[in-house]
């Protein structure tokens, strides 16, 4: 792109440069008009006549509007079944190495595969991560007389645990017929599917077998799909290794749904079949673990009765939770001793060991553990700092802004399209362009691009990129954005809750993706269910009609803060319990508090049965501290935010605020501010 500050050497250059700068469509009214044009043209692409959109898009290409290629792309895809190959070639030539070009190539490849035009398919093939197209390409190669190689052509597809797309069926059939997918490889995939509880993938593998092997494979499938029926039918099944494997996987599947029923089934099956150690241990382990997750009265007995070979990390950590829930701290310490070395190194179990030592009046052993943990900026690190009476440790790095580099990146075509899609609130398309752009940048350019996105208010790009990069996890400004700060603080004040808590929920729930939509059907920044949003809006007198409304960040924050306030009131103001209810529901939290409500809050968190909720509560509470620090410098202690169940929050006298420091390197003495 031309730089409008350059001094031209000739009067003609001056004219040309002036004209170029005059048409750069980067800011102001021109860009707003172009966006209106683009939206209208994009809507028209889907309607006849085929070229109606062109009149509406007049001038956009000449003005170099970043998203113009998408108009042509969508128009060509609309008539892909009858498009002229020369149009495809012209588009690919005009927009080389771009996401629109890749999308058009992929669409055309699918059409060529549909026609079985394998010669043209191979001419346009440039590689892809799309498994449909990968299998189409293998078909094209077979049609040309090529021979497939398992290691190079099939292994990655076959090892992938997901179901193979329909386009792979001819390739799989060929590979099976020519010995590339032999019985051993089919059984290996079936076993992997069974171990993961993937019944449909197991069924697809079973369909490749025949005779006695198919019958044995079908027993696996039935055990996964309908364990109860499999157990009933097993009276007529042979007592062989594969039948026993199938039934042990069925027990595992059944235990996840109904541990008591699985226990009863096992009592019968255990004596009917001759189990080898691996099969028996698989069943015993899963029965004991799932009895533990429901805190059944016999759960600890079952865990303690497991043979050493049947133990795994999950059974060991559940022994810790059960002893902790019983209040037997000596036994909890013994259970902690039985954890694997990897588990013992984890902050959760290190902290819990120190807590047990404190409860057993072994303070001199506990304090060094707390002191070591206090150096970590995490839930357990902050709690340990409270016990050790240390300041909190947050060692922040500041990402130096490189305005010149970021301005250059802003004009990179892929990133320019990404930012423009975001301006149009077409966020899914924006993220696709962003991801495509990232593949072309080196590490420093990616960091500059992330910082540019952050400074433009596209916070989730920074959250995801820097949280996944170990070298950048101390970039707290970008990882924990104070987006919409005035608004968040005002809504938190209106709801009578701490803005640091609101920020922590946003960060934990959506990572600042305003259009987040979860598998549980929660929407928006604060991930509200439509039913919850509707009731909350009605109570608060706020506008709400459909779930899509929750993609409005302001409405999501309005409703989310009020719902958080409602949760807090149900739990005496306690943010940690309210956070648990926000994630798992009031009913679940009620069951847990009724059963274990006398435990100290930090110990109670470790006994939450749902892994997702355990980790969620710890994550939110750590985020509260970080956001409190970002807004206020000194912070309320995490311990003060975790009143005992039944005690009110906040306490009558506010806890003193704690210092946040970053220790200097050993030997230099003192502490440095982060």
N, C-alpha and C positions, 0 to 999 in steps of 0.2 A: 504494500500500500504506500502511496506517495506521502512524503512528509511535508506538510504545508509550511514549515518554517525554513525550508531550504532556499538559498539564494540562487535563482537561475542565472545563467551566464549569457542569455540571449533574449531579446524582446519576445521572440516567438515562444521560447520556453516559459517566459513570464505569463503569457496568455494561456498556454496549455496548463500550466500549474494552477493558475487561478481558476480555470474551468474545472479542473479535477477537484480542487478543494471545495468548490461551490456545490459539487454534486455528492460529496461524501455524506451518506445518509446515516450519520451516527447519532445525532441528538435532535431534540426539539420536535417542532410541529411536523416536519417532514417524516420523521420516523413514526410518529403517531398515526399519520395518514397512511403510511405504508402498512402498518399493522392492521389498520381497518381494511385496507385493500386486500391484504393477504388472507384475512379471515373470510372475507366475502368470496374471494376466488377459491379458497379451499372448500368452502361449502358447496360451491358451484361444480367442483370437479365431480362430485357424486351424482350430478343430475344431467340429463340430456339437454341440449346436444353436447357431443364430446368436447367441442372447443369453446363452450360458453364461458369457461373460466378465463380464457385468454383476454377477452375484452376487460374483464374486471381487474386483471393483473397488469394492465398496460402500464409500462414504464418501470415496473419493479426490477426486471432484469437489467435494464440500462442503468438504473440507480444502484445496482449491486446489492439489492436487499438480500440479506444472508439466507433467508429461507425460501427464496424463489425456486431452487432446485426441487423442493418438495412438492410444489404444484405440478411440475412436469412429471415427477416420479409417480404421484398419485394418479395423474391422468393416464399414464402409460400402464400402470397396474390395473386400472379399471378395465382396460381393453387388452389385457395381456394375451388372451386367447386368439386375438386377431391382429396383434401389433406386427408391424413390418420390422424385420430384423435390422434394417438400416436405421430405424428410429432408435433401437436399442444401442446400436453402435455409436450413433451420434451423441446420445446422452452420456454414455460411458466416456467418450472422448472429451466432452465439455466439462464434466465434473469428475476428473480422475482422482483416485485415491480418496474418495469421500464416502461417507455413510450412505447418502442417497444412491450413489453408484453401486455400492455393495448390495443395498436392498433391492435395487432393480435387477441386478445380476442374479440374486437369489430367487426372485420372483420368476424371472425368465427361465432359470434352471429348473424350477418346479414345473413350469409349463412344458418344457421340453421333455422332462421325465414323464409327465402325464401322457405325452404323445409317443413315448418310447423313441424319441428322436435322439438316440444316444450319440450319434456322430456330432451333431451340433452341441449337445450337452458337454461333450469332452472339449470342444473348442472354447466354450465359455467358462469351463471349470478353472477356478483359481484357488481352490482350497476353501474349507469352511469348518467351523466348529459345530455346525448344525448336523445332528445325527441323521435326520431325514436325508439331507443332501449328501452326507458321507455315504450312506447306503445307496443312494441313487448313483453316485459316482462309481461305486463298486459294481453296480449293475451295468453301467456304461462300459466299464473295463471288461466285464465278462462278455458283453455283446461284441466287443472288438476282438475277442479270442484270448484275452489275457488270463493268466492263472493267478489265483489269489494265494497269499501267504498268510498263515495264521498270525504270526508275530507282528508283521507290519500292517496287515489290513483288518484283522478281526479282534485281536486281543483286547484293545482298548474298549471296543463296543461290548465285548462279551464280559469283561470284568466290571463294567459299569453296572451298579445295582438297580438302576431304573429300568422300567419296561422298555423293550426295544420298540421303536416306531414301526408302523405298518410297512413302510418302504424297505425295511430290513428283511421282511419275510422271504422274498426270493433269494436274497444273499445267504440267509441262514439255511434255507433249503438246499442251495447249491453246496454250501460248506459242509452240510451234514452228508449229502450224497457223495461228496468227494473226500470224506474222511478228515476234513479240517476240524470239524466239531465232532470228535469221537465221543463215545459213551462217557469216558472219564471227565471230559470237559463239560458235558451236559450235566452230569451228576454234580460236578463242582459248583456250577451255577445254581442248580436246584438247592444244594446244601446251603450256599450263601444266602439265598432267598429265604429259606426256612429259618435259618438262624436269625435273620432280621425280621421275621414275621411277615414277609411279603408274599401273601398267598397267590396273588395273580401272576407275579413273576415266576413263582414256583410252578404254577400251572402251565405257563408258556414253555418252560423247560421240559416239563413232564410230557407235553404233547409231541416232543421230538423222539421220544422213546417208544418202544413197542414190546409186545409180548409180556413176559414176566416182569421185565424192567418197568414197563409202563404201569403195570398193576402196582408195583412197589412204589413208584413215583406218585401215583394217584392217592396212595395212602398218606403220603406227606401232605398233599394238597387238602385232603379232607380233614386231616388233623389240624391244619392251619385255619381252614375256613369254618369248620364246625367241630370243635374238639369233643363235645358231648356225644355226637353221633359216632365219631371215630372210636371213642372209648367203648361204646356199646357194640359196634361192629367188630371190635378187636378180638372178640371171642372166637371168631372164625379166621383170624389172621395168623400167618406163620410166625413162629418165635425165632425170627432171624434178625440180623444186625440192623437192616434198613427199617424193618417194622418197628423195632425198638427206638431207633432214631426218630422216626416219624412221631411216635407216641410221646417221646420226651419233649419234642418241639411243641406238640399239642398241649402237654402239661404246662409248658412255659406260656403258651398263648392263653390258656384258660386261667392261669394264676393271675395274669394281668387284669382280667375281668372280674374274677370271683375266686379269691384265694381259698376260701373254705370249700367250695365245690371242687376245686382242683385237688385239694388235700384229700377229699373223700375218694375222688377218682384214683388218685395215686395209691391209696391204701389197697385197692383191688388190683390195680395193674402191677404193683410191686411184687406180688406173689405169683402172678400169672405168667410173667415173662422172666427170662434169665438175663438180667441187665449186666452190661460191663461197667467198669468204674466210671468212664466218661459219661455214659448215658445216665447212670444213677446220680452222679454228682450234679449233672445239669439240672435234673428234676429237683433234687434236694435243695440246691442253691436257690432256684427261682421260687420254690414254695416257701422257703424260710424268709427270703427277702421281701416277697409280697405280703407275707403275714406281718412282717415288720413294718412295712409302709402303712398298714392300717392299724398299727399298734395293738394287734391281737394279744390276748392274755398269754398265749403260749409262744409268742414270737421270740422272746429272748432264749427260751429253752430250745427252740428249733435252731436258732443261730448257733448256740453253744454246742449243739449236738452235731453240727456239720463236720464231716471229715476234713482234715487239713487240705486235701486235694480239691474239695468242693468250695473252698473259700475264694473270694475275689475281693477287689477293692470295695465293691458295693456292699457285700455282706459285712465286711469289716467296719465300714463307716456306719452302717445301720446298727451294729452292736453298740457303738458309741452312743448313738441317739437313744436307743432303748434304755441303756443304763443311766444316761443323763436324765431322761424323762422320769425314771423311777426315783431320782434323787439320791442314788447310791454313787457318791462321787469317787469313792475308792475303786469301785468296779469300773467307773467311767475311765479313770486313769489307767486301769489295767487294760481296758479295751483300746485306749489310745496307744498303749505299748504294742498292741498287735497289728497296728496299721502298717502298711508297706512303707518302705523308705521314701517313696515318692509322695505318699500321703503325708508322712510326718514333716516333710519340708513345706507343705502348704500352710499359708498364714492362718487359715481357719483352725486347723488342728493344733498348730503351735499355740495360738491364743487360748484355745480350750484347755490345753494342757496346763498353761499358766493359771487359768481360772480354777481348775481342779486343785492345783497345788495350793492356791490361796485358800480355798474352802477346807483344805486339809491342814491348815495352819503351817504350811511350808513356804512361807513368804520369801525366804532367802533363795529358794530355788525358782520361784515364780518371777521375781523381779528382773533377773537378767533376760528372761524370755520376753517380758513386756518391753524392756528397754530396747532390745533388738528390733522388735516389731514396730516400735514407735517411730522408727525411721521410714516407715512405708506410708504412702498417701492412699490409704484404703480403709474400708470399714473396720477391719480388725486392727489395722495400724493405729487408727484414731482412738479406738477403744483402749488399746494397750497404752497409748500415751496418757490417757486419763488415769489408768491404774498406776502408771509410773510417775505421774505428776510431771510429765514432760510437755513442752509445747508441741504443737502439731508440725510435722515435717511436710512441706510442699516445696519442692525444688523446681521452680518454673524456669523454662527457657523462653526467651522472647524471639520470635521470628522476625528478623530484620526485613522491613518492607523494601522491596526493590521496585520502585515505581516504574522505572524505565523498562525493566524486564517484563513487568506485569502488563504494561501498555502494549508491548510487542506481542505478548501472548494473547491479549484481548482481541488482536486483529488476526490471529491464526484462524483460518476459516471454520474448522470444526468447533473450536471453542466459541467463536462468534455465533455460530448457529445454536450452540448449547445455551449461551446466555440469552439469545433472542427468544428461544422457545420458553425459557423461564419467565421472561418478561410477559409472554402471552399466557402464562399459567398452564402451559402444556408440559407438565413436569416429567412425565414418563419419557416423552420425546427428548426433553432436555438432558435427562440422565443418560439416554442412549448415546447422544452426541458427545456428552462429556466422557463417557467410558471409551468411546472410539478415539477421542482426542488424546486421552491419557496414554494410549498404546504408542503414540508417536513422540512422546516427550521423555527426556531423561529425568533422573531423580530430582535434580534442582528445579527444572522447569515444572515438574508436577507440583512441587511444593509452592512455587510461585503462583501457579494456577489455582491451587487450593486457597492460598492467601487472598488472591484476587476474588475468588468466589465468596470467601468469608466477608471481605470488605464490601461486597455488593449485596450482602444479606442472604446469600445462598449458603446457610449455615451447615446443612447436612453434609455437604461435600467435605467440609473440614472435619466434621465429627467422624465420618466414616474413614476418611483417608488417614488422618493423623492417629486415630485410635488403633488402626491396624498396622501402623508403622512404629516398631519399637524405638526407633531413633527420634520419633516426634511426639511421644506420649507425654512429654513434659511441656508441650506447647498448650498451656491451659487456656489461654485467651481464645484460641480457635476451637479447641476441643469442648469448651464449656461456654458457648456464646451467651452474652447478655442481650439477646435479641428482644426488641420491643420493650425495652426496660421500663420506660415510663408507664406503658400500658399494663405490663405484668404487675408492677408494684401497685398500681391503682386498683386493679381487679383483686389482687391479694388482700389489699386493705379493705375493700368492699366486702370480701368474704371472711375477713378477720382471721387470716392465716398468713404464715411466713412466706414472703416471696421466694426465699431460697428453696422452700419445699415445692412451690409451683414450678420453678425452674428445674428442680431435680426430677420431678415427674415428667415434664416435657422431654428432658434429656433421656430418661430411661425408657419412656413409652415410644417415642417416635424418632429420637435423635434429630429433631427439628425438621423432619419430612412433613410438610403441611398436608400432603395428600396420602399419608400413610393409611393403609387399610389392611388389617390383620386377618389371619385365618379364622379368628374368633368373631369376625365381623365388627371390630372396633374401628373407628374412623378418626382421622385428624391428629393434630399435634398432641392432644391429651388422650387420644385413643378411647373415646367414649362409645359405648354401645348405643345404637339408635334408640332403644327403649329407655335407657337411662337419660340420654340427651332430651328426649321428648318430655319425660316427667320433670327433669330438672328445669327445662325451659318453661314449662307450664307453671311450676312453683315460683320461679323467679320473674315471670312475666316477660320473658325474652322471646324473640322471634325464632321459630324453628318449624320446618315443614318436612324436609327429607334428609336422609343420611348425608347426602352430598353437601348440605349446608355446613357440615362439620369440617370440610376442607377450608373453610374461611377461618384463618388463624385467630382472628379476634373473637369470633363466636366460640371457637373451641376453648379458648382461654377463659372466656366468660363462664361458659357452662362447666368447664373442668374445675375451675376454682370453687364454684358453688357446690359441686358434687364432692370435692375434697373437704370442704367445710362441713357438709352433711356427714361424711364419714368420720371426721374428727369429732363431731358432737356425739356420735354413737359410742366413741371410745374415750370419753373424758378429755378430748382435745389431743390425745396422743398421736403424734404423726407417724410413729413406727407401726402401730397397730392399724391405723387408718390406711397406711400404704399397703399393708398386707391385705386388707379388705378391698382396696381399690383393684388389686390384682386378682385375688382369689374369690372374692365375694364375702358378704357378711355371714352367710350360712356356714361356710367352711371355717372362718375365723372363730365363730361362735363355738363350733365343735372343739376346736383346738384349745381355746381358752377354758372351756368347761373341763377339759381333760387335764390340762397342764398349766393352768393359769397361775399357779403359785411359784412357778420358776421365775428367776430373774430374767428381765427382758432379753439380754444378750444370749442367755442359755435357751430361752424359749425359741428364739429365731432359729437356732440350730436344730430344733426338734420339729420344725414345720415339715409336714409330710411331702408337700409338693416342692420338687427341686426348683422349678421355675420361680415359685413365690419366695423360697429361702434366698435365692440369689437376687431376686428383685428387691426385696426389703434391704438387703445389705448394700446393693448398688445405689438405691435411692438415698439411703442415709449417708453414704460416702459422698454422693453428689451434693447433698444439702450442705455439708461442711465446705466443699469446694466452692459452691456458689455463694455461701455466706462470706467466705474469704474474699471472693472476687468482688463482692459488693461492699464489704465493710472492713476488710483487713483483719481485725481480730474477730474470733468466731465464738459462738456458743459451743460449749463442749457437747460432744456426741452423747455422752452419758446422760447429760441433763435433758436431752431430747428423747430419752427412752425411759419414761417413768414406769414403775411397776404397774401391772394390770390392775385397774381399779383406782389408781391415783390420778389426780387431775394434772393437766398440762395446759399452759405453762405453770410452774410452781408459783406460789405467792411472791417469793423473792427470786428475781431473775438471776440465774447463775452468772458468775463473772465470765467475761469473754477471755478466750485463750489467745496467746501469741501463736503466730504461724511463722516458722523460720525455715531456713535451709542451712544445715550445718556446713561449716567450712571443712576443707580436707583435713584429714588427721594431721596433727602436729602444728597447725596454725593457730588453734585456739579460737574460742568464741563461736558466734553464730552470725550468719549473714541473712539479710532479708531476701525473700524470693524475688 
